C-alpha cells in the first residue's frame, strides 16, 4: 500500500486475541523504518490511516 508520499510500504498484522498491534515497514533508502500502531479488531490494517508526525529540527 502507498504511504503519504505514494511510496510502497508493508503492513504486518500481529493482532492475536485482544491485542491490537500492527507494524508498518517503510524503505528509507539505506535501511527500513518500522512503526508500531494499533488496529481495532474487525478492521483491516490497510484501512487504518496513521497521522504523519514531523520530527522537530535537530539544530
matplotlib code that plots the C-alpha trace (Angstrom):
import matplotlib.pyplot as plt

x = [0.0, 1.3, 2.4, 2.0, 4.4, 3.0, 5.9, 5.1, 5.0, 4.3, 2.0, 2.1, -1.0, 0.2, -3.2, -3.8, -6.8, -7.5, -4.2, -4.2, -0.6, 0.3, 3.6, 4.2, 7.6, 9.0, 12.1, 14.2, 17.0, 19.7, 17.5, 13.9, 11.8, 9.3, 6.4, 4.1, 0.4, -2.9, -5.6, -9.0, -10.5, -12.5, -10.7, -8.1, -4.6, -4.7, -7.7, -6.1, -4.8, -1.8, -1.1, 2.1, 4.4, 7.1, 10.4, 11.5, 14.6, 17.8, 19.7]
y = [0.0, 3.6, 5.8, 9.6, 10.2, 7.4, 5.1, 1.4, 0.2, -3.2, -3.7, -6.7, -7.7, -9.0, -9.0, -12.0, -12.3, -8.9, -7.4, -4.6, -4.5, -4.0, -2.8, -0.6, -1.1, 1.6, 1.5, 4.6, 4.0, 2.8, 0.5, 0.3, 2.2, 0.2, 1.9, 0.1, 1.1, -0.1, -1.6, -2.4, -5.9, -6.3, -3.5, -4.3, -2.9, -1.4, 0.7, 2.3, 5.8, 7.0, 10.6, 11.9, 13.0, 15.5, 15.5, 18.6, 20.3, 18.9, 22.2]
z = [0.0, -0.6, 2.3, 2.5, -0.4, -2.6, -1.9, -1.1, 2.5, 4.0, 7.0, 9.2, 11.2, 14.6, 16.3, 18.4, 20.7, 22.3, 21.2, 18.6, 17.5, 13.8, 12.1, 9.1, 7.4, 5.1, 2.9, 3.7, 1.2, 3.5, 5.6, 6.8, 9.3, 11.4, 13.2, 15.5, 15.6, 16.9, 14.7, 16.2, 15.8, 12.7, 10.8, 8.1, 8.9, 5.4, 6.3, 9.3, 8.5, 10.5, 11.3, 9.7, 12.6, 11.7, 13.6, 15.3, 13.8, 15.3, 15.2]

ax = plt.figure().add_subplot(projection="3d")
ax.plot(x, y, z, "-o")
ax.set_aspect("equal")
plt.show()
